Amino acid sequence: MKLTDIVITPIAMKDPPLRNIQGIHQPYALRSILQVHTDVGLTGLGETYGDLAILTALRKVAPRLRGLDPYDLNGLERIIDETLGRAAGLATHGLVGEASDEKTLATVLSAFEVACWDLQGKALGRPMVELLGGKVRDAVAYSGYLFFKPAAHTPLPDYPTDDWGEAMDAEGIVAQARRMVDGYGFKSLKLKGGVLPPDDEADAILALRQAFPDHPLRLDPNAGWTVDTSIAVGRKLDGVLEYLEDPTGGIDGMAAVAREVSMPLATNMCVTAFSHLKPAVLADAVQVVLSDHHFWGGLRRSRDLAAICRTFGIGLSMHSNSHLGISLAAMTHLAGATPELTYDCDTHYPYLVEDVVQPGALEFVDGAVAVPDGPGLGVELDLDSLARLAEQYEKCGFDTRDDITPMRAVQPDWDAVIPRW
């Protein structure tokens, strides 16, 4: 089996006005969808970020992969490294730490690698989880992801209002959580912070604790606080949080907070590449790493990360971004085969109103998604939906994620300074 052609389709999907430390989500989230064709008629699927820089890198690599055996993952990695070389500054997506060549290469590798795993599973007639070592769990638990948000994107009068409504205080967050728990059965809850003053966000967590006394709770201000503020909030929420995620920036800052608070500190910002692990371990800066196959270099490297975390007694969870069903399937297979992953995974999927995979393979039951049992990823592409979202990409008016500009449309003097408090 050899790769013959690769089709990379940028798409835009509707996204609610979710707030974070940088500003507010754009009305559309961008993704890249990969269809990797072979000489035996099988097609592997991949999904990653849709920002122009990553899309450009994907398109540069794709022609070089013709003739590659999808089982040759080392060859895949070598070709990507040779093609992109020192592609400095491309990995500038979202809130996942500083850009680096290491992360650029890992992001591109992961997109093609998942498609190759999908092909391997389809060729063998086995689900991807079995290729990764077999199931350690039949279903993967996810956490209800809560966001402060206005009622609608502004000013976009023709854009459909999302049905989640406004949540800009503790009462709104509790209502949002109730819908998450009642509708999807989530057994844990995570609040995206860095939006309101820290004491207000701590009060929202305390309101969640009162409303959901048995749910593990997490708070993630995306490094929006100073060390002193992080310590103060950590002490206020002593005994309340399952973990506090990235309260402040950098390994040194996180280490300073970790020495003064009781709960574990988690990160998907100061440890996002293998080169970050040694200094983080030496400083005891983080107790939980949030993996993400999209920027850790795919499924094999994510399993390497899990082994390192096991070695040093570091907990493991899973980060998400605004993703579609191909990514959710890959996350679920990976988590289904990773015994070290003992915290519920993050997901934005409940906010999704459109997808590129055919319905039915991925359903939330009691807060968990069953590991798909079909060959490979176990999901099939909906070509009509893909075409519609590709057209939406052409019309949306931007090609790179930018949470600052839409925030300034509402608040002209907005400054995305970090830390803010």
Helices and strands as residue ranges (DSSP letters): E 3-14, E 28-38, E 43-49, H 52-61, G 62-65, H 73-84, H 101-124, H 128-131, E 139-141, E 144-147, H 170-184, E 189-192, H 198-211, E 217-220, H 227-236, E 243-245, H 251-258, E 265-267, G 274-276, H 277-283, E 288-291, H 293-296, H 299-312, E 315-318, H 325-336, G 349-351, E 364-365, E 368-370, H 383-396, H 404-410
